[in-house]
Amino acid sequence: MHCENCGNQIKDGNTFCVNCGHKAPEKSVRALNELETKPWFRFLKVLYIFAFFILLVIVYFVFDESSKTWNYSYYSGGSYTYDYGDGIWYAFLTYLGGSAFLKLIKVSLYYVMRGRNPDWAVEFKRVLNPFY
């Protein structure tokens, strides 16, 4: 769970934020623990991890297809030449866009299941900083 005031992560069982001292709402702590014990919530976590692996496969194919170019010569026939610079950039952009999309879906489903409106400012901080 994260603090509503500063966004710092609050460990389970703590009633106050270590960073700013803001009181953690007891109701949401209990609701979060009840939510995480439900089997469909765990299934969605597994589905998120599976979707992330699918994203990595897509990134590989984007890299593979964007790093090779078909060159044809009348005398020597055709051959592929590889330019990994373009492939790396396209794969990197695909990874960033795909991971941001998956995070957006995860956050949306998480807040829909909890019945609350998302705090998008805090969530986008988490997207931009994975160690947040």
PyMOL commands that set and color helices and strands:
alter all, ss='L'
color gray80, all
select helices_A, chain A and resi 26-36+39-66+84-114+120-128
alter helices_A, ss='H'
color red, helices_A
select strands_A, chain A and resi 68-73+77-82
alter strands_A, ss='S'
color yellow, strands_A
deselect
rebuild
show_as cartoon
